[in-house]
Amino acid sequence: DHRLTMVGTLRKNKREIPNPFLETKHRPVNSSMFAFKDKCTMVSFVSNKKEHVVLVSTLHNDDTVDNNPNSPTVRKPEIVLFYNSSKGGVDTVDKYKES
């Protein structure tokens, strides 16, 4: 057991993503939908009327949503917050790799 975890986005054209995760027309803004299988969690988050993101994580195993007192209407899943806070490291590695 290497104790490795993964958090990342999925492209919306992947057939492994269930249809309800892709259909966002009738979902409210800032809504989340979760799916769980074994040690993997998938979340679909609608950030605004035209945008949504699908993420998968082996680090998170629940449907925890952040309750931000500064913005009570925006309730982002912990997976989204973690991804946003850590994705810069990948960009830095890519930048050094290109030079």
MMTF fields as JSON, N, C-alpha, C and O atoms, coordinates in Angstrom:
{
  "mmtfVersion": "1.0.0",
  "mmtfProducer": "UNKNOWN",
  "numBonds": 395,
  "numAtoms": 396,
  "numGroups": 99,
  "numChains": 1,
  "numModels": 1,
  "chainsPerModel": [1],
  "groupsPerChain": [99],
  "chainIdList": ["A"],
  "bondAtomList": [4, 2, 8, 6, 12, 10, 16, 14, 20, 18, 24, 22, 28, 26, 32, 30, 36, 34, 40, 38, 44, 42, 48, 46, 52, 50, 56, 54, 60, 58, 64, 62, 68, 66, 72, 70, 76, 74, 80, 78, 84, 82, 88, 86, 92, 90, 96, 94, 100, 98, 104, 102, 108, 106, 112, 110, 116, 114, 120, 118, 124, 122, 128, 126, 132, 130, 136, 134, 140, 138, 144, 142, 148, 146, 152, 150, 156, 154, 160, 158, 164, 162, 168, 166, 172, 170, 176, 174, 180, 178, 184, 182, 188, 186, 192, 190, 196, 194, 200, 198, 204, 202, 208, 206, 212, 210, 216, 214, 220, 218, 224, 222, 228, 226, 232, 230, 236, 234, 240, 238, 244, 242, 248, 246, 252, 250, 256, 254, 260, 258, 264, 262, 268, 266, 272, 270, 276, 274, 280, 278, 284, 282, 288, 286, 292, 290, 296, 294, 300, 298, 304, 302, 308, 306, 312, 310, 316, 314, 320, 318, 324, 322, 328, 326, 332, 330, 336, 334, 340, 338, 344, 342, 348, 346, 352, 350, 356, 354, 360, 358, 364, 362, 368, 366, 372, 370, 376, 374, 380, 378, 384, 382, 388, 386, 392, 390],
  "bondOrderList": [1, 1, 1, 1, 1, 1, 1, 1, 1, 1, 1, 1, 1, 1, 1, 1, 1, 1, 1, 1, 1, 1, 1, 1, 1, 1, 1, 1, 1, 1, 1, 1, 1, 1, 1, 1, 1, 1, 1, 1, 1, 1, 1, 1, 1, 1, 1, 1, 1, 1, 1, 1, 1, 1, 1, 1, 1, 1, 1, 1, 1, 1, 1, 1, 1, 1, 1, 1, 1, 1, 1, 1, 1, 1, 1, 1, 1, 1, 1, 1, 1, 1, 1, 1, 1, 1, 1, 1, 1, 1, 1, 1, 1, 1, 1, 1, 1, 1],
  "groupList": [{"groupName": "ASP", "atomNameList": ["N", "CA", "C", "O"], "elementList": ["N", "C", "C", "O"], "formalChargeList": [0, 0, 0, 0], "bondAtomList": [1, 0, 2, 1, 3, 2], "bondOrderList": [1, 1, 2], "singleLetterCode": "D", "chemCompType": "L-PEPTIDE LINKING"}, {"groupName": "HIS", "atomNameList": ["N", "CA", "C", "O"], "elementList": ["N", "C", "C", "O"], "formalChargeList": [0, 0, 0, 0], "bondAtomList": [1, 0, 2, 1, 3, 2], "bondOrderList": [1, 1, 2], "singleLetterCode": "H", "chemCompType": "L-PEPTIDE LINKING"}, {"groupName": "ARG", "atomNameList": ["N", "CA", "C", "O"], "elementList": ["N", "C", "C", "O"], "formalChargeList": [0, 0, 0, 0], "bondAtomList": [1, 0, 2, 1, 3, 2], "bondOrderList": [1, 1, 2], "singleLetterCode": "R", "chemCompType": "L-PEPTIDE LINKING"}, {"groupName": "LEU", "atomNameList": ["N", "CA", "C", "O"], "elementList": ["N", "C", "C", "O"], "formalChargeList": [0, 0, 0, 0], "bondAtomList": [1, 0, 2, 1, 3, 2], "bondOrderList": [1, 1, 2], "singleLetterCode": "L", "chemCompType": "L-PEPTIDE LINKING"}, {"groupName": "THR", "atomNameList": ["N", "CA", "C", "O"], "elementList": ["N", "C", "C", "O"], "formalChargeList": [0, 0, 0, 0], "bondAtomList": [1, 0, 2, 1, 3, 2], "bondOrderList": [1, 1, 2], "singleLetterCode": "T", "chemCompType": "L-PEPTIDE LINKING"}, {"groupName": "MET", "atomNameList": ["N", "CA", "C", "O"], "elementList": ["N", "C", "C", "O"], "formalChargeList": [0, 0, 0, 0], "bondAtomList": [1, 0, 2, 1, 3, 2], "bondOrderList": [1, 1, 2], "singleLetterCode": "M", "chemCompType": "L-PEPTIDE LINKING"}, {"groupName": "VAL", "atomNameList": ["N", "CA", "C", "O"], "elementList": ["N", "C", "C", "O"], "formalChargeList": [0, 0, 0, 0], "bondAtomList": [1, 0, 2, 1, 3, 2], "bondOrderList": [1, 1, 2], "singleLetterCode": "V", "chemCompType": "L-PEPTIDE LINKING"}, {"groupName": "GLY", "atomNameList": ["N", "CA", "C", "O"], "elementList": ["N", "C", "C", "O"], "formalChargeList": [0, 0, 0, 0], "bondAtomList": [1, 0, 2, 1, 3, 2], "bondOrderList": [1, 1, 2], "singleLetterCode": "G", "chemCompType": "PEPTIDE LINKING"}, {"groupName": "LYS", "atomNameList": ["N", "CA", "C", "O"], "elementList": ["N", "C", "C", "O"], "formalChargeList": [0, 0, 0, 0], "bondAtomList": [1, 0, 2, 1, 3, 2], "bondOrderList": [1, 1, 2], "singleLetterCode": "K", "chemCompType": "L-PEPTIDE LINKING"}, {"groupName": "ASN", "atomNameList": ["N", "CA", "C", "O"], "elementList": ["N", "C", "C", "O"], "formalChargeList": [0, 0, 0, 0], "bondAtomList": [1, 0, 2, 1, 3, 2], "bondOrderList": [1, 1, 2], "singleLetterCode": "N", "chemCompType": "L-PEPTIDE LINKING"}, {"groupName": "GLU", "atomNameList": ["N", "CA", "C", "O"], "elementList": ["N", "C", "C", "O"], "formalChargeList": [0, 0, 0, 0], "bondAtomList": [1, 0, 2, 1, 3, 2], "bondOrderList": [1, 1, 2], "singleLetterCode": "E", "chemCompType": "L-PEPTIDE LINKING"}, {"groupName": "ILE", "atomNameList": ["N", "CA", "C", "O"], "elementList": ["N", "C", "C", "O"], "formalChargeList": [0, 0, 0, 0], "bondAtomList": [1, 0, 2, 1, 3, 2], "bondOrderList": [1, 1, 2], "singleLetterCode": "I", "chemCompType": "L-PEPTIDE LINKING"}, {"groupName": "PRO", "atomNameList": ["N", "CA", "C", "O"], "elementList": ["N", "C", "C", "O"], "formalChargeList": [0, 0, 0, 0], "bondAtomList": [1, 0, 2, 1, 3, 2], "bondOrderList": [1, 1, 2], "singleLetterCode": "P", "chemCompType": "L-PEPTIDE LINKING"}, {"groupName": "PHE", "atomNameList": ["N", "CA", "C", "O"], "elementList": ["N", "C", "C", "O"], "formalChargeList": [0, 0, 0, 0], "bondAtomList": [1, 0, 2, 1, 3, 2], "bondOrderList": [1, 1, 2], "singleLetterCode": "F", "chemCompType": "L-PEPTIDE LINKING"}, {"groupName": "SER", "atomNameList": ["N", "CA", "C", "O"], "elementList": ["N", "C", "C", "O"], "formalChargeList": [0, 0, 0, 0], "bondAtomList": [1, 0, 2, 1, 3, 2], "bondOrderList": [1, 1, 2], "singleLetterCode": "S", "chemCompType": "L-PEPTIDE LINKING"}, {"groupName": "ALA", "atomNameList": ["N", "CA", "C", "O"], "elementList": ["N", "C", "C", "O"], "formalChargeList": [0, 0, 0, 0], "bondAtomList": [1, 0, 2, 1, 3, 2], "bondOrderList": [1, 1, 2], "singleLetterCode": "A", "chemCompType": "L-PEPTIDE LINKING"}, {"groupName": "CYS", "atomNameList": ["N", "CA", "C", "O"], "elementList": ["N", "C", "C", "O"], "formalChargeList": [0, 0, 0, 0], "bondAtomList": [1, 0, 2, 1, 3, 2], "bondOrderList": [1, 1, 2], "singleLetterCode": "C", "chemCompType": "L-PEPTIDE LINKING"}, {"groupName": "TYR", "atomNameList": ["N", "CA", "C", "O"], "elementList": ["N", "C", "C", "O"], "formalChargeList": [0, 0, 0, 0], "bondAtomList": [1, 0, 2, 1, 3, 2], "bondOrderList": [1, 1, 2], "singleLetterCode": "Y", "chemCompType": "L-PEPTIDE LINKING"}],
  "groupTypeList": [0, 1, 2, 3, 4, 5, 6, 7, 4, 3, 2, 8, 9, 8, 2, 10, 11, 12, 9, 12, 13, 3, 10, 4, 8, 1, 2, 12, 6, 9, 14, 14, 5, 13, 15, 13, 8, 0, 8, 16, 4, 5, 6, 14, 13, 6, 14, 9, 8, 8, 10, 1, 6, 6, 3, 6, 14, 4, 3, 1, 9, 0, 0, 4, 6, 0, 9, 9, 12, 9, 14, 12, 4, 6, 2, 8, 12, 10, 11, 6, 3, 13, 17, 9, 14, 14, 8, 7, 7, 6, 0, 4, 6, 0, 8, 17, 8, 10, 14],
  "groupIdList": [1, 2, 3, 4, 5, 6, 7, 8, 9, 10, 11, 12, 13, 14, 15, 16, 17, 18, 19, 20, 21, 22, 23, 24, 25, 26, 27, 28, 29, 30, 31, 32, 33, 34, 35, 36, 37, 38, 39, 40, 41, 42, 43, 44, 45, 46, 47, 48, 49, 50, 51, 52, 53, 54, 55, 56, 57, 58, 59, 60, 61, 62, 63, 64, 65, 66, 67, 68, 69, 70, 71, 72, 73, 74, 75, 76, 77, 78, 79, 80, 81, 82, 83, 84, 85, 86, 87, 88, 89, 90, 91, 92, 93, 94, 95, 96, 97, 98, 99],
  "secStructList": [7, 7, 7, 7, 7, 7, 3, 3, 3, 7, 7, 6, 6, 7, 6, 6, 1, 7, 2, 2, 2, 2, 7, 7, 6, 6, 1, 7, 6, 6, 7, 3, 3, 3, 3, 3, 3, 6, 6, 3, 3, 3, 3, 3, 3, 3, 3, 3, 6, 6, 3, 3, 3, 3, 3, 3, 3, 1, 1, 7, 7, 1, 7, 7, 5, 7, 7, 7, 6, 6, 7, 6, 6, 7, 7, 7, 5, 2, 2, 2, 2, 2, 2, 2, 2, 2, 6, 2, 2, 2, 2, 2, 2, 2, 2, 2, 2, 2, 7],
  "xCoordList": [0.851, 0.0, 0.887, 1.647, 0.801, 1.649, 1.03, 1.679, -0.197, -0.904, -0.935, -0.77, -1.145, -1.276, -2.74, -3.599, -3.016, -4.379, -4.368, -3.316, -5.556, -5.674, -6.931, -7.983, -6.819, -7.961, -7.78, -6.727, -8.815, -8.691, -10.022, -11.036, -9.998, -11.211, -11.347, -10.376, -12.577, -12.861, -13.425, -14.214, -13.028, -13.635, -15.062, -15.352, -15.932, -17.362, -17.752, -18.899, -16.84, -17.163, -16.845, -16.977, -16.432, -16.119, -17.405, -18.289, -17.513, -18.753, -18.942, -20.044, -17.901, -18.018, -18.787, -19.21, -18.97, -19.693, -21.193, -21.691, -21.921, -23.374, -24.079, -23.684, -25.115, -25.842, -26.34, -26.238, -26.878, -27.338, -26.246, -26.543, -24.989, -23.877, -23.601, -22.968, -24.072, -23.823, -25.003, -24.832, -26.188, -27.385, -27.54, -27.873, -27.295, -27.288, -28.333, -28.426, -29.119, -30.102, -31.086, -31.454, -31.512, -32.543, -31.981, -32.733, -30.657, -30.046, -29.768, -29.361, -29.977, -29.702, -28.201, -27.375, -27.875, -26.489, -25.975, -26.723, -24.705, -24.031, -24.562, -24.45, -25.137, -25.606, -24.543, -23.735, -24.561, -23.592, -24.322, -25.391, -23.727, -24.239, -23.054, -22.011, -23.212, -22.121, -22.434, -23.595, -21.374, -21.47, -20.269, -19.175, -20.49, -19.443, -19.316, -20.318, -18.079, -17.816, -16.465, -15.446, -16.478, -15.262, -14.578, -15.159, -13.36, -12.619, -12.58, -11.674, -13.555, -13.566, -14.848, -15.936, -14.71, -15.846, -15.859, -14.829, -17.049, -17.224, -18.212, -19.214, -17.927, -18.824, -19.02, -18.081, -20.257, -20.593, -21.056, -22.014, -20.377, -20.676, -21.049, -20.291, -22.227, -22.692, -22.277, -22.831, -21.298, -20.782, -21.595, -21.725, -22.135, -23.064, -23.935, -23.782, -24.826, -25.795, -25.137, -25.698, -23.964, -23.346, -22.152, -21.632, -21.713, -20.511, -20.742, -21.427, -20.15, -20.1, -18.82, -18.221, -18.418, -17.185, -17.473, -18.268, -16.808, -16.907, -15.517, -14.546, -15.438, -14.163, -14.271, -15.356, -13.127, -13.043, -11.924, -10.903, -12.133, -11.162, -11.069, -12.078, -9.845, -9.651, -9.244, -9.066, -9.099, -8.747, -9.991, -9.99, -11.046, -12.285, -13.273, -13.374, -13.997, -14.957, -16.304, -17.026, -16.64, -17.959, -18.439, -17.745, -19.63, -20.226, -20.171, -21.135, -19.045, -18.873, -18.898, -18.219, -19.708, -19.836, -19.454, -19.886, -18.642, -18.157, -19.276, -19.987, -19.427, -20.365, -19.57, -19.107, -19.414, -18.618, -19.475, -20.445, -19.145, -19.949, -19.886, -20.805, -18.809, -18.692, -19.588, -19.963, -19.927, -20.777, -21.701, -21.43, -22.784, -23.634, -24.359, -24.825, -24.464, -25.155, -24.241, -24.727, -22.924, -21.976, -21.496, -20.774, -21.905, -21.524, -20.778, -21.387, -19.454, -18.64, -18.276, -18.017, -18.257, -17.806, -16.326, -15.549, -15.958, -14.562, -13.628, -12.492, -14.093, -13.265, -12.907, -11.758, -13.856, -13.617, -12.644, -11.727, -12.829, -11.936, -10.507, -9.548, -10.37, -9.048, -8.385, -7.204, -9.13, -8.589, -8.119, -7.02, -8.949, -8.592, -7.347, -6.553, -7.172, -6.023, -4.735, -3.646, -4.836, -3.631, -3.288, -2.229, -4.128, -3.845, -2.675, -2.116, -2.293, -1.166, 0.148, 1.028, 0.307, 1.534, 1.774, 2.915, 0.735, 0.854, 1.264, 2.101, 0.69, 1.054, 2.523, 3.193, 3.03, 4.438, 5.35, 6.351, 5.023, 5.824, 5.818, 6.862, 4.658, 4.562, 5.421, 6.054, 5.444, 6.225, 7.715, 8.412, 8.21, 9.619, 9.965, 11.077, 9.019, 9.244, 9.444, 10.231, 8.733, 8.809, 10.117, 10.551, 10.754, 11.98, 13.229, 14.329],
  "yCoordList": [-1.186, 0.0, 1.236, 1.449, 2.047, 3.231, 4.487, 5.532, 4.404, 5.54, 6.761, 7.891, 6.536, 7.625, 7.96, 7.078, 9.227, 9.664, 10.535, 10.999, 10.752, 11.512, 12.367, 11.902, 13.61, 14.51, 15.218, 15.798, 15.171, 15.824, 15.965, 15.414, 16.716, 16.943, 15.856, 15.202, 15.687, 14.769, 15.559, 16.485, 15.201, 15.812, 15.299, 14.14, 16.173, 15.843, 14.875, 14.43, 14.533, 13.6, 12.15, 11.269, 11.886, 10.524, 9.754, 10.226, 8.571, 7.807, 7.211, 6.779, 7.182, 6.655, 7.586, 7.166, 8.839, 9.796, 9.561, 9.587, 9.332, 9.131, 10.365, 11.496, 10.14, 11.245, 12.311, 13.495, 11.952, 13.014, 13.989, 15.124, 13.563, 14.448, 15.475, 16.501, 15.2, 16.089, 16.998, 18.056, 16.597, 17.386, 18.441, 18.122, 19.688, 20.747, 21.825, 22.776, 21.695, 22.738, 22.977, 24.121, 21.922, 22.044, 22.021, 21.959, 22.071, 22.102, 23.533, 24.345, 23.859, 25.232, 25.531, 24.627, 26.805, 27.26, 26.921, 26.997, 26.55, 26.157, 24.846, 24.603, 23.998, 22.689, 21.638, 21.787, 20.574, 19.488, 18.163, 17.983, 17.236, 15.881, 14.944, 15.109, 13.96, 13.061, 11.626, 11.22, 10.863, 9.42, 8.768, 9.331, 7.587, 6.879, 5.457, 4.788, 4.997, 3.609, 3.223, 3.85, 2.177, 1.717, 2.891, 3.489, 3.228, 4.335, 5.573, 6.398, 5.703, 6.796, 7.615, 7.058, 8.935, 9.853, 10.734, 11.265, 10.879, 11.762, 12.847, 12.574, 14.085, 15.197, 16.036, 16.291, 16.456, 17.402, 18.669, 18.642, 19.784, 21.052, 22.082, 22.315, 22.704, 23.746, 25.087, 25.528, 25.735, 27.0, 28.201, 29.182, 28.133, 29.153, 28.527, 27.343, 29.282, 28.719, 28.025, 27.074, 28.484, 27.937, 27.033, 26.419, 26.938, 26.17, 25.166, 25.438, 23.997, 23.025, 22.214, 22.168, 21.584, 20.817, 19.453, 19.327, 18.437, 17.082, 16.705, 16.748, 16.334, 15.953, 14.553, 14.086, 13.897, 12.585, 12.632, 13.289, 11.921, 11.943, 10.579, 9.913, 10.182, 9.001, 9.419, 8.574, 10.716, 11.254, 11.494, 11.227, 11.998, 12.335, 11.179, 10.567, 10.889, 9.793, 10.161, 9.289, 11.434, 11.849, 13.056, 13.54, 13.522, 14.627, 15.94, 16.705, 16.195, 17.407, 18.639, 18.702, 19.617, 20.877, 21.996, 22.012, 22.932, 24.036, 25.04, 25.438, 25.439, 26.501, 27.765, 27.994, 28.58, 29.795, 30.911, 31.333, 31.399, 32.467, 33.782, 34.595, 34.006, 35.234, 35.209, 36.259, 34.023, 33.879, 32.678, 31.601, 32.84, 31.697, 31.059, 29.926, 31.754, 31.162, 30.257, 29.401, 30.434, 29.597, 28.5, 28.76, 27.269, 26.123, 25.132, 24.285, 25.247, 24.382, 23.091, 23.113, 21.975, 20.714, 20.799, 21.521, 20.062, 20.033, 19.583, 20.05, 18.691, 18.216, 19.381, 19.49, 20.248, 21.407, 22.37, 22.87, 22.636, 23.543, 23.002, 23.751, 21.692, 21.077, 21.144, 21.475, 20.836, 20.883, 22.301, 22.485, 23.293, 24.683, 25.13, 25.916, 24.633, 25.057, 24.334, 24.821, 23.184, 22.407, 22.298, 21.764, 22.776, 22.616, 23.462, 23.18, 24.482, 25.322, 24.573, 24.932, 23.544, 22.753, 22.062, 21.98, 21.569, 20.917, 21.934, 21.636, 23.123, 24.173, 24.547, 24.784, 24.603, 24.938, 23.861, 24.182, 22.603, 21.503, 21.557, 21.379, 21.799, 21.89, 23.036, 22.902, 24.152, 25.312, 24.97, 25.314, 24.295, 23.941, 22.856, 22.818, 21.991, 20.909, 21.448, 20.896, 22.527, 23.104, 23.847, 23.966, 24.349, 25.132, 24.301, 24.831],
  "zCoordList": [0.0, 0.0, 0.0, 0.944, -1.039, -1.189, -0.598, -0.554, -0.149, 0.459, -0.46, 0.0, -1.749, -2.712, -2.898, -2.884, -3.07, -3.351, -4.589, -5.029, -5.149, -6.378, -6.313, -5.874, -6.748, -6.894, -8.234, -8.497, -9.082, -10.379, -11.08, -10.651, -12.168, -12.95, -14.009, -14.39, -14.469, -15.562, -16.729, -16.537, -17.92, -19.099, -19.22, -18.923, -19.657, -19.678, -20.784, -20.819, -21.69, -22.762, -22.403, -23.252, -21.176, -20.747, -20.503, -19.788, -21.092, -20.972, -19.581, -19.243, -18.784, -17.423, -16.488, -15.411, -16.887, -16.052, -16.222, -17.347, -15.133, -15.235, -15.806, -15.526, -16.6, -17.245, -16.275, -16.594, -15.1, -14.194, -13.774, -13.402, -13.83, -13.479, -14.576, -14.326, -15.774, -16.907, -17.211, -17.816, -16.8, -17.06, -15.969, -14.827, -16.326, -15.313, -15.554, -14.777, -16.614, -16.928, -15.795, -15.525, -15.134, -14.11, -12.693, -11.72, -12.584, -11.26, -10.846, -11.677, -9.578, -9.127, -9.093, -8.976, -9.196, -9.094, -7.694, -6.719, -7.598, -6.35, -5.786, -4.585, -6.635, -6.174, -6.465, -7.381, -5.67, -5.801, -5.889, -5.305, -6.63, -6.727, -6.522, -7.155, -5.637, -5.288, -5.695, -5.755, -5.975, -6.204, -5.518, -5.486, -4.978, -4.239, -4.753, -5.007, -4.906, -5.266, -4.702, -4.992, -3.891, -3.223, -2.523, -1.618, -2.926, -2.289, -3.172, -3.052, -4.049, -5.01, -4.86, -4.717, -4.893, -4.81, -6.052, -6.468, -6.636, -7.783, -7.389, -6.727, -7.799, -7.504, -8.761, -9.515, -8.964, -10.02, -9.323, -8.549, -9.595, -8.94, -9.996, -10.937, -9.838, -10.75, -10.161, -9.155, -10.793, -10.258, -10.722, -9.989, -11.915, -12.395, -13.477, -13.775, -14.059, -15.007, -16.199, -16.744, -16.607, -17.812, -17.546, -18.477, -16.314, -16.019, -14.906, -13.92, -15.094, -14.017, -14.17, -15.244, -13.093, -13.089, -12.471, -11.539, -13.012, -12.47, -11.985, -12.74, -10.713, -10.112, -9.535, -9.187, -9.44, -8.819, -7.784, -7.986, -6.664, -5.581, -4.905, -4.675, -4.593, -3.755, -2.344, -1.467, -2.134, -0.82, 0.03, 1.232, -0.596, 0.108, -0.037, -1.101, 1.038, 0.962, 1.574, 2.057, 1.557, 2.053, 1.243, 0.349, 1.575, 0.814, 1.584, 1.59, 2.23, 3.02, 2.117, 1.092, 2.534, 1.809, 2.765, 3.918, 2.281, 3.098, 3.36, 2.437, 4.595, 4.966, 5.23, 6.348, 4.209, 4.303, 4.901, 4.271, 6.095, 6.706, 5.929, 6.027, 5.151, 4.358, 3.123, 2.6, 2.665, 1.475, 1.681, 1.149, 2.442, 2.797, 1.614, 1.727, 0.488, -0.654, -1.477, -2.216, -1.361, -2.094, -1.159, -0.196, -1.453, -0.631, -1.513, -2.166, -1.524, -2.373, -1.641, -0.438, -2.357, -1.76, -1.373, -1.998, -0.347, 0.105, -1.022, -1.106, -1.877, -2.993, -3.91, -4.338, -4.217, -5.081, -4.411, -5.062, -3.124, -2.406, -2.361, -2.548, -2.111, -2.069, -3.447, -3.553, -4.485, -5.849, -6.188, -6.71, -5.891, -6.193, -5.429, -5.945, -4.2, -3.399, -3.785, -3.48, -4.449, -4.736, -6.215, -6.546, -7.107, -8.534, -9.015, -10.075, -8.272, -8.67, -8.715, -9.496, -7.903, -7.898, -9.219, -9.674, -9.841, -11.139, -12.19, -13.042, -12.145, -13.093, -12.96, -13.965, -11.739, -11.503, -12.08, -12.721, -11.866, -12.412, -13.933, -14.561, -14.532, -15.995, -16.532, -17.58, -15.821, -16.258, -16.278, -17.232, -15.233, -15.177, -16.192, -16.717, -16.458, -17.397, -18.817, -19.586, -19.164, -20.507, -20.747, -21.893, -19.693, -19.898, -19.847, -20.003]
}
